[in-house]
Amino acid sequence: MKTNKGNILAGACLAAFGLYVIFVASKLPYVSEVEPGPGFFPLWLGIGLMSCASYLVLSSFSAFTKESPSDSLTWPAAGRAVVAWCGLMLAIALFDWIGFSASFVILTVFLIVALDRRPLLPSIGVAIGLAVGFHLLFGLALNVSLPAGRWGL
């Protein structure tokens, strides 16, 4: 049986983070008087992270796993991951200045166009649609405020 040590390590890191999230969420109230409390989403996020980590680790031990040449780490693939991470950090840094929605649109367009090499106009449509979806889900349905920038976006 062949194992994928990279996936096992990634699963262990994801599991450690999931446990940390569950630990922190357990200190927060799960429900409030009329709605989910501040510990509701982090707890379920931690449970989801633990589930994904378990799947990743268990699938690494699968007898059906065979490594293809595309599975090995290459410098271009590592560079793309670093560029995506830097784009995410920049989007987070822009939250206070331009707000969540605008920075999320910019990040999504960047990831789709620069890293996935897709056309610009459909990428903008997807990004705006996702930002509207986040606003509808969190802002309206769950009454959770997303960071608003100087322009209130």
Secondary structure, 3 states (H helix, E strand, C coil): CCCCHHHHHHHHHHHHHHHHHHHHHCCCCCECCCCECCCHHHHHHHHHHHHHHHHHHHHHCCCCCCCCHHHCCCHHHHHHHHHHHHHHHHHHHHHHHHHHHHHHHHHHHHHHHHHCCCCHHHHHHHHHHHHHHHHHHHHHHCCCCCCCCCCCC
